[in-house]
Each structure stands twice: as structure tokens, then as C-alpha cells.
Amino acid sequence: MPRDAIPITIEDVSLFARSLRNQLSPDTPHQTTLNAVARAAGYRNFQHLKAAHGWAETPAETPPDLARVRRAAARFDSAGRFTGWPTKRSLRMLCLWPIWARLDPKSVRNEREISEEIHELCTFRDAAGIRREMVGEGMLTRTLDGSEYRRLNRRPDPTQRALIRLVVP
């Protein structure tokens, strides 16, 4: 390092860029200032700076809502069968996940076959309602004539995964 070089560590580059922008040209967009700071440090743009330092834009996963998990789990018996629809819609949608988790993701079923599978996972008979909700929530897909049903592979959120682990034997 040359004698006249002064090393600088910036804890929050966004805050630094905002302060710099306010001092030099308050009308400049924040992203433009971030890119200028990154270029001054030898990077192509702010994205390049973040990537070079391993800063991913993946937000931290939120912990599961255990109170909702407990309320939803109360709708399943000891064998993991769904015992009835909760009144609250958000809880009803959460209760679909243990059923979804037990459906084979590779098989293609007709309406009768999917209904039989759903009835085995429930203590009440409302396969049509469960199918309809699962299709509406993007958990199942069906052809327009209803001749083929397929489970869509999705990643359940932390609350949904906690319920699946608790309910599915």
C-alpha cells in the first residue's frame, strides 16, 4: 500500500451512498450513487460489488408460526387424518399441506383416483372441496375436463413444513 493511501472500511455501503448523495447531488437516484461508489472501488456496479463479497439477496427464512401450527394440527387425528375444515380460511389453507405432502408427486390421477386418495387421508368426505382448494392454491393442477390431476412441486414455507412434520406419520 502506498504511503499516502488511507484504508477505509464502510459498515453500511447503502447508508454511506445515501449520505454522499445528499452532500453532492440530492436529486441523484440512490441506485446511481451506489453504482458510482462501487465503480470508484473498482467494480462494474453495485451488483458486482455485492456478488464479489458473497452478499446474496436471499432474505433470512422466517421461523414457523407455532401457534398456527398447533391450531392446524388440532384438525388432524393421531393417524394424521384431516378431521374437518377450520372456519378461518388461512387455517384451512394451511391444513391442505399435510394432504399435499402425502400425494405422490410423480403420478397422474383421474378425478376418481384423487378423490379416493384424499378420502383415505380424511375422516370426512369432501374430496371435491379439498381438490378445488388445492387447485386454487396451486398445489394441484388439472386438465380442463378434470381427467388428469397432478401434484405441483412447491417448497412449503416454514409454517407449512412444521405442520407437515408434525402431522404426517
Secondary structure, 3 states (H helix, E strand, C coil): CCCCCCCCCCCCHHHHHHHHHHHHCCCCCHHHHHHHHHHHCCCCCHHHHHHHCCCCCCCCCCCCCHHHHHHHHCCECCCCCECCCCCCHHHHHHHHHHHHHHCCCCCEECHHHHHHHHHHCECCCCHHHHHHHHHHCCCEEECCCCCCEEECCCCCCHHHHHHHHHHCC
